[in-house]
Amino acid sequence: MASYQVGDTITGVVTGIEDYGIFLSFGENCSGLIHISEISDSFVKSVSDYANVNDSLTAKIISVEEDGHYKLSLKELDSSKKGENHSIVETEKGFETLKNKLPEWVEEAYNEIEKK
């Protein structure tokens, strides 16, 4: 039986799809779950939009459970995100821009409602 570690990239076959994620079988007797939160950085309305049973998928191992099941991720493979710093940096202005724009946005929304 093959031994996989966190950080490994694997390719497997989709064995099941639930509202909360995609089940993937790979290697010899290995399986894992791609939780809905690990499918995309964008909102995932339906897991079945991303895979079908028997599809081949490539995923990254993000953790290994004590029972031998793997937690997998599709979004960790997104090469456009590699090397980016995802921390939020506070600016000197903080929320000042929002504070200044909010009255304008409320006025625009109110005017739109009045038009209807």
MARBA-3410 file (N, C-alpha, C, O; in Angstrom, 1 decimal):
116
0.8,-1.2,0.0,0.0,0.0,0.0,0.9,1.3,0.0,1.8,1.3,0.8 ~ 0.6,2.2,-0.9,1.3,3.4,-1.0,1.1,4.3,0.2,0.1,4.3,0.8 ~ 2.2,5.0,0.6,2.1,6.0,1.7,2.1,7.4,1.1,3.1,7.8,0.4 ~ 1.1,8.2,1.5,1.0,9.5,1.0,1.2,10.5,2.2,0.9,10.1,3.4 ~ 1.7,11.7,1.9,1.9,12.7,3.0,1.2,14.0,2.6,0.9,14.2,1.5
1.1,14.8,3.7,0.5,16.1,3.5,1.4,16.9,2.5,2.6,16.9,2.6 ~ 0.8,17.5,1.5,1.5,18.2,0.5,1.6,17.5,-0.9,1.9,18.1,-1.9 ~ 1.4,16.2,-0.8,1.4,15.4,-2.0,0.3,15.7,-2.9,-0.8,16.0,-2.5 ~ 0.5,15.6,-4.2,-0.5,15.8,-5.2,-0.9,14.4,-5.7,0.0,13.6,-6.1 ~ -2.2,14.1,-5.7,-2.6,12.8,-6.1,-3.7,12.9,-7.2,-4.3,14.0,-7.4
-3.9,11.9,-8.0,-4.9,11.8,-9.0,-5.8,10.6,-8.7,-5.2,9.5,-8.5 ~ -7.1,10.8,-8.6,-8.0,9.7,-8.3,-9.3,9.7,-9.0,-9.5,10.6,-9.9 ~ -10.2,8.8,-8.7,-11.5,8.7,-9.3,-12.5,9.1,-8.3,-12.5,8.7,-7.2 ~ -13.5,9.9,-8.8,-14.6,10.3,-7.9,-15.5,9.1,-7.7,-16.0,8.5,-8.6 ~ -15.7,8.8,-6.4,-16.5,7.6,-6.1,-17.9,8.1,-5.5,-18.8,7.3,-5.4
-18.0,9.3,-5.1,-19.3,9.8,-4.6,-19.3,11.3,-4.5,-18.3,12.0,-4.3 ~ -20.5,11.9,-4.5,-20.7,13.3,-4.4,-21.8,13.5,-3.4,-22.9,13.0,-3.6 ~ -21.6,14.4,-2.5,-22.6,14.8,-1.5,-22.6,16.3,-1.5,-21.8,16.9,-2.1 ~ -23.6,16.8,-0.8,-23.8,18.3,-0.7,-22.5,18.9,-0.1,-22.2,20.1,-0.4 ~ -21.9,18.2,0.8,-20.7,18.7,1.5,-19.4,18.4,0.9,-18.3,18.9,1.4
-19.3,17.6,-0.2,-18.0,17.4,-0.8,-18.0,16.3,-1.8,-19.0,15.6,-2.1 ~ -16.7,16.0,-2.2,-16.5,15.0,-3.3,-15.6,13.9,-2.7,-14.5,14.2,-2.1 ~ -16.0,12.6,-2.8,-15.2,11.5,-2.3,-14.3,11.0,-3.5,-14.8,10.9,-4.6 ~ -13.0,10.8,-3.2,-12.0,10.4,-4.2,-11.3,9.2,-3.7,-10.9,9.1,-2.6 ~ -11.2,8.2,-4.6,-10.4,7.0,-4.4,-9.1,7.1,-5.2,-9.2,7.4,-6.4
-8.0,6.8,-4.6,-6.7,6.9,-5.3,-5.8,5.8,-4.7,-5.9,5.3,-3.6 ~ -4.7,5.6,-5.5,-3.7,4.6,-5.0,-4.3,3.3,-4.7,-5.4,2.9,-5.3 ~ -3.7,2.5,-3.8,-4.2,1.2,-3.5,-5.0,1.3,-2.1,-4.3,1.4,-1.1 ~ -6.3,1.2,-2.2,-7.1,1.3,-1.0,-7.0,2.6,-0.2,-7.1,2.6,1.0 ~ -6.8,3.7,-0.9,-6.8,5.0,-0.3,-8.0,5.8,-0.7,-8.5,5.7,-1.9
-8.6,6.6,0.2,-9.7,7.5,-0.1,-9.6,8.7,0.6,-9.0,8.8,1.7 ~ -10.3,9.7,0.1,-10.3,11.0,0.8,-11.5,11.8,0.4,-12.3,11.5,-0.5 ~ -11.7,12.9,1.1,-12.8,13.9,0.9,-12.2,15.2,0.5,-11.4,15.8,1.2 ~ -12.8,15.8,-0.5,-12.6,17.2,-0.9,-13.8,17.9,-0.4,-14.9,17.9,-1.0 ~ -13.7,18.5,0.8,-14.8,19.2,1.4,-15.2,20.4,0.5,-14.3,21.0,-0.2
-16.4,20.8,0.6,-16.9,21.9,-0.3,-16.1,23.2,-0.1,-16.0,23.9,-1.0 ~ -15.6,23.4,1.1,-14.8,24.6,1.4,-13.4,24.5,0.7,-12.7,25.5,0.6 ~ -13.0,23.3,0.2,-11.7,23.1,-0.4,-11.8,22.9,-1.9,-10.9,22.6,-2.6 ~ -13.0,23.2,-2.5,-13.2,23.1,-3.9,-12.8,24.3,-4.7,-12.1,24.2,-5.7 ~ -13.1,25.5,-4.2,-12.9,26.7,-4.9,-12.8,27.9,-3.9,-13.4,27.8,-2.8
-12.1,28.9,-4.2,-12.1,30.1,-3.4,-13.4,30.9,-3.7,-13.8,31.7,-2.8 ~ -14.1,30.6,-4.8,-15.4,31.2,-5.1,-16.5,30.4,-4.4,-16.3,29.3,-3.9 ~ -17.7,31.0,-4.3,-18.8,30.4,-3.8,-19.2,29.1,-4.6,-19.3,29.1,-5.8 ~ -19.4,28.0,-3.9,-19.7,26.7,-4.5,-21.2,26.5,-4.2,-21.6,26.1,-3.1 ~ -22.0,26.7,-5.2,-23.5,26.5,-5.0,-23.8,25.0,-5.0,-24.6,24.6,-4.2
-23.2,24.3,-5.9,-23.5,22.8,-6.0,-22.2,22.1,-6.3,-21.5,22.4,-7.3 ~ -21.8,21.2,-5.4,-20.6,20.4,-5.6,-20.6,19.6,-6.9,-19.6,19.5,-7.5 ~ -21.8,19.2,-7.4,-21.9,18.5,-8.6,-21.6,19.3,-9.9,-21.4,18.8,-11.0 ~ -21.4,20.6,-9.7,-21.0,21.5,-10.8,-19.5,21.3,-11.1,-19.0,21.7,-12.1 ~ -18.8,20.7,-10.1,-17.3,20.5,-10.2,-16.8,19.1,-10.6,-15.7,19.0,-11.0
-17.7,18.1,-10.4,-17.3,16.7,-10.7,-18.5,15.8,-10.8,-19.6,16.1,-10.3 ~ -18.3,14.7,-11.5,-19.3,13.6,-11.6,-18.6,12.3,-11.1,-17.4,12.2,-11.2 ~ -19.4,11.4,-10.7,-18.9,10.1,-10.3,-18.2,9.5,-11.5,-18.6,9.6,-12.6 ~ -17.0,8.9,-11.2,-16.1,8.3,-12.2,-15.2,9.3,-12.9,-14.4,8.8,-13.7 ~ -15.3,10.6,-12.6,-14.4,11.5,-13.1,-13.0,11.3,-12.5,-12.9,10.8,-11.4
-12.0,11.7,-13.2,-10.6,11.7,-12.7,-10.3,13.1,-12.2,-10.5,14.0,-13.0 ~ -9.8,13.2,-11.0,-9.5,14.5,-10.4,-8.1,14.5,-9.8,-7.7,13.5,-9.3 ~ -7.5,15.6,-9.9,-6.2,15.8,-9.2,-6.4,16.7,-8.0,-7.0,17.8,-8.2 ~ -5.9,16.3,-6.9,-6.1,17.1,-5.7,-4.8,17.1,-4.8,-3.9,16.3,-5.1 ~ -4.7,18.0,-3.9,-3.6,18.0,-3.0,-4.0,17.5,-1.6,-5.1,17.8,-1.1
-3.2,16.7,-0.9,-3.4,16.2,0.4,-3.1,17.3,1.4,-2.0,17.9,1.4 ~ -4.2,17.7,2.2,-4.0,18.8,3.2,-3.9,18.3,4.6,-3.4,18.9,5.5 ~ -4.4,17.0,4.8,-4.2,16.4,6.1,-4.5,14.9,6.0,-5.2,14.5,5.1 ~ -4.0,14.2,7.0,-4.3,12.7,7.0,-4.9,12.4,8.4,-4.4,12.8,9.4 ~ -6.1,11.8,8.4,-6.8,11.4,9.6,-6.2,10.2,10.2,-5.5,9.4,9.6
-6.5,10.0,11.5,-6.0,8.8,12.2,-6.5,7.5,11.6,-5.8,6.5,11.7 ~ -7.7,7.6,11.1,-8.3,6.4,10.5,-7.7,6.1,9.0,-8.2,5.1,8.4 ~ -6.8,6.9,8.6,-6.2,6.7,7.3,-6.9,7.4,6.1,-6.4,7.4,5.0 ~ -8.0,8.1,6.4,-8.6,8.9,5.4,-7.9,10.2,5.2,-7.3,10.8,6.1 ~ -8.0,10.7,4.0,-7.3,11.9,3.6,-8.2,13.1,3.4,-9.3,12.9,2.8
-7.8,14.2,3.8,-8.5,15.5,3.5,-7.8,16.1,2.3,-6.6,16.3,2.4 ~ -8.6,16.4,1.3,-8.0,16.8,0.0,-8.5,18.2,-0.4,-9.5,18.7,0.2 ~ -7.7,18.8,-1.3,-8.1,20.2,-1.7,-7.9,20.4,-3.2,-6.8,19.9,-3.7 ~ -8.8,21.0,-3.9,-8.6,21.4,-5.3,-8.1,22.8,-5.3,-7.2,23.1,-6.1 ~ -8.6,23.6,-4.4,-8.1,25.0,-4.5,-6.7,25.2,-4.1,-6.1,26.2,-4.5
-6.1,24.3,-3.4,-4.7,24.4,-3.1,-3.8,24.2,-4.3,-2.6,24.6,-4.3 ~ -4.4,23.6,-5.3,-3.6,23.4,-6.6,-3.6,24.6,-7.5,-2.9,24.7,-8.5 ~ -4.4,25.6,-7.2,-4.6,26.8,-8.0,-3.2,27.5,-8.1,-2.8,28.2,-7.2 ~ -2.6,27.4,-9.2,-1.2,27.9,-9.4,-1.2,29.5,-9.4,-0.1,30.0,-9.1 ~ -2.3,30.1,-9.6,-2.3,31.6,-9.6,-2.1,32.1,-8.2,-1.8,33.3,-8.0
-2.4,31.3,-7.2,-2.4,31.7,-5.8,-1.0,31.4,-5.2,-0.7,31.9,-4.1 ~ -0.2,30.6,-5.8,1.1,30.2,-5.2,2.0,31.4,-5.0,2.2,32.2,-5.9 ~ 2.5,31.5,-3.8,3.5,32.5,-3.5,2.8,33.8,-3.1,3.5,34.7,-2.7 ~ 1.5,33.9,-3.2,0.8,35.1,-2.8,0.7,35.2,-1.3,0.6,34.1,-0.6 ~ 0.8,36.4,-0.7,0.6,36.6,0.7,-0.9,36.9,0.9,-1.4,37.9,0.4
-1.6,36.0,1.6,-3.0,36.2,1.8,-3.4,37.0,3.0,-4.6,37.0,3.3 ~ -2.5,37.5,3.7,-2.8,38.3,4.9,-3.4,39.6,4.6,-3.1,40.2,3.5 ~ -4.2,40.1,5.4,-4.9,41.4,5.2,-4.0,42.5,5.9,-3.6,42.3,7.1 ~ -3.7,43.5,5.1,-2.8,44.6,5.7,-3.7,45.8,5.9,-4.3,46.3,4.9 ~ -3.7,46.3,7.1,-4.5,47.5,7.4,-3.8,48.7,6.9,-2.6,48.9,7.1
-4.6,49.6,6.2,-4.0,50.8,5.7,-4.2,51.9,6.7,-4.9,51.8,7.7 ~ -3.5,53.0,6.5,-3.7,54.2,7.4,-5.1,54.7,7.5,-5.6,55.1,8.5 ~ -5.8,54.6,6.4,-7.2,55.1,6.3,-8.2,54.2,6.9,-9.3,54.6,7.3 ~ -7.8,52.9,7.1,-8.8,51.9,7.7,-10.1,51.9,7.0,-10.1,51.6,5.8 ~ -11.2,52.2,7.7,-12.5,52.1,7.1,-13.0,53.5,6.7,-14.2,53.7,6.3
-12.1,54.4,6.6,-12.4,55.8,6.3,-13.1,55.9,4.9,-14.1,56.6,4.7 ~ -12.6,55.2,3.9,-13.2,55.2,2.6,-14.6,54.7,2.6,-15.5,55.3,2.0 ~ -14.9,53.6,3.3,-16.2,53.1,3.4,-17.2,54.1,4.1,-18.3,54.3,3.7 ~ -16.7,54.7,5.2,-17.4,55.7,5.9,-17.9,56.8,5.0,-19.0,57.3,5.0 ~ -16.9,57.2,4.1,-17.2,58.4,3.2,-18.1,58.0,2.1,-19.0,58.8,1.7
-18.0,56.7,1.6,-18.8,56.3,0.5,-20.2,55.8,0.9,-21.1,55.8,0.0 ~ -20.4,55.4,2.1,-21.7,54.8,2.5,-22.9,55.7,2.3,-23.9,55.2,1.7 ~ -22.8,57.0,2.7,-24.0,57.8,2.4,-24.4,57.9,0.9,-25.5,57.9,0.5 ~ -23.3,57.9,0.0,-23.5,57.9,-1.4,-24.2,56.7,-1.9,-25.2,56.7,-2.7 ~ -23.7,55.5,-1.4,-24.3,54.2,-1.8,-25.8,54.1,-1.3,-26.6,53.5,-2.0
-26.0,54.6,-0.1,-27.4,54.5,0.4,-28.3,55.4,-0.4,-29.4,55.0,-0.8 ~ -27.8,56.5,-0.8,-28.6,57.5,-1.6,-28.9,56.8,-3.0,-30.1,56.9,-3.5 ~ -27.9,56.2,-3.6,-28.1,55.5,-4.9,-29.1,54.4,-4.8,-30.0,54.2,-5.6 ~ -29.0,53.6,-3.7,-30.0,52.5,-3.5,-31.4,53.0,-3.3,-32.3,52.5,-3.9 ~ -31.5,54.1,-2.5,-32.8,54.7,-2.3,-33.4,55.2,-3.6,-34.6,54.9,-3.8
-32.6,55.9,-4.4,-33.1,56.4,-5.7,-33.6,55.2,-6.6,-34.6,55.4,-7.3 ~ -32.8,54.1,-6.6,-33.2,53.0,-7.4,-34.5,52.4,-7.0,-35.4,52.0,-7.8 ~ -34.7,52.3,-5.6,-36.0,51.8,-5.1,-37.1,52.7,-5.5,-38.2,52.3,-5.8 ~ -36.9,54.0,-5.4,-37.9,55.0,-5.7,-38.4,54.9,-7.2,-39.5,55.2,-7.5 ~ -37.4,54.6,-8.1,-37.7,54.5,-9.5,-38.7,53.3,-9.8,-39.4,53.4,-10.8
-38.6,52.3,-9.0,-39.4,51.1,-9.2,-40.8,51.3,-8.7,-41.6,50.4,-8.9
END
